Amino acid sequence: MTVVVKIGGARAVEPEGALADVASLVDDGEDVVVVHGGSTAVDETLEELGEEPTYVETPGGVVGRFTDERTMDVFKMVMPGKLNTDLVESLHNEGVNAVGLSGTDGKLLEGKRKSAVRVKEDGKKKIKRGDHSGTIESVNADLLEMTLDGGYTPVVSVPVLGREKEGGYTAVNADADRAAAAVAGALEADLVVLTDVSGIYEDPDDESTKIDSASTPDEFSAVKDAAEGFMTKKVMAAEEALEGGATSVIVATANADEPITSALEGEGTTLEPGALKDEDENEAETEAAE
């Protein structure tokens, strides 16, 4: 079994339990790939440098970071530089032979650069230029499999390698949840998304309304309806992971003694491939609409 673990970068996420659990899984002979976020650390570094992070809202209502050239420089410094190194160091202290990789290494994560994004400001749709972001289109699964086969545990971070329209590449930002989803899909792995809540809630303010699982399109539709704020992107990433070939996606808390093992045993919210509509269903719906 291969497990891709996404460790969130929010302040409330405590990674120690997850790292010890990674060590336990590796000791048991499991292949584990760690993917990490770090937006909070990037924001804190920008503020320490006297700069404000910029967030924008898409016309569809999704809020995300606008990554200009200066912010991209900070990303390269903080994500593969500090956070990735810290996690690799911590895993070695747990007895794990970890290797840090950014998405630019060996074309691990690659896609088109988006230099301009559509945003909504003051109720109006606008084009904002100068962005350094991208959507992952390919994963060098061979590199990850070679690393795993060699007895190493990959620790993966953005940036990713963004292709320019005129040729060449630029390191660009990409959402860490979607990066983990792309990796899990490419490896046909289970994806465990660790965050600061115990799963996806029907009522975001009430933990007792946690959705245990979704294995049908109707159940997954209810999950998407329930997702708000930061959870919206996690559900989007989960859908991409399952479409790409992941065997399951579990959203669960990082703040537990054995958060990965617990998630794989049913804690959190488990999303299964059957939650996606198959092509025949989509075609039938399209024909019915026509």
Secondary structure as GFF3:
##gff-version 3
##sequence-region A 1 290
A	DSSP	beta_strand	2	7	.	.	.	ID=ss1
A	DSSP	alpha_helix	16	27	.	.	.	ID=ss2
A	DSSP	beta_strand	31	36	.	.	.	ID=ss3
A	DSSP	alpha_helix	39	48	.	.	.	ID=ss4
A	DSSP	beta_strand	55	57	.	.	.	ID=ss5
A	DSSP	beta_strand	63	65	.	.	.	ID=ss6
A	DSSP	alpha_helix	69	76	.	.	.	ID=ss7
A	DSSP	pi_helix	77	83	.	.	.	ID=ss8
A	DSSP	alpha_helix	84	93	.	.	.	ID=ss9
A	DSSP	beta_strand	98	103	.	.	.	ID=ss10
A	DSSP	three_ten_helix	105	107	.	.	.	ID=ss11
A	DSSP	beta_strand	109	121	.	.	.	ID=ss12
A	DSSP	beta_strand	124	139	.	.	.	ID=ss13
A	DSSP	alpha_helix	141	149	.	.	.	ID=ss14
A	DSSP	beta_strand	153	163	.	.	.	ID=ss15
A	DSSP	beta_strand	169	172	.	.	.	ID=ss16
A	DSSP	alpha_helix	176	187	.	.	.	ID=ss17
A	DSSP	beta_strand	190	195	.	.	.	ID=ss18
A	DSSP	three_ten_helix	207	209	.	.	.	ID=ss19
A	DSSP	beta_strand	213	214	.	.	.	ID=ss20
A	DSSP	alpha_helix	217	226	.	.	.	ID=ss21
A	DSSP	alpha_helix	230	244	.	.	.	ID=ss22
A	DSSP	beta_strand	248	253	.	.	.	ID=ss23
A	DSSP	alpha_helix	259	264	.	.	.	ID=ss24
A	DSSP	beta_strand	269	271	.	.	.	ID=ss25
A	DSSP	three_ten_helix	273	275	.	.	.	ID=ss26
A	DSSP	alpha_helix	279	289	.	.	.	ID=ss27
###
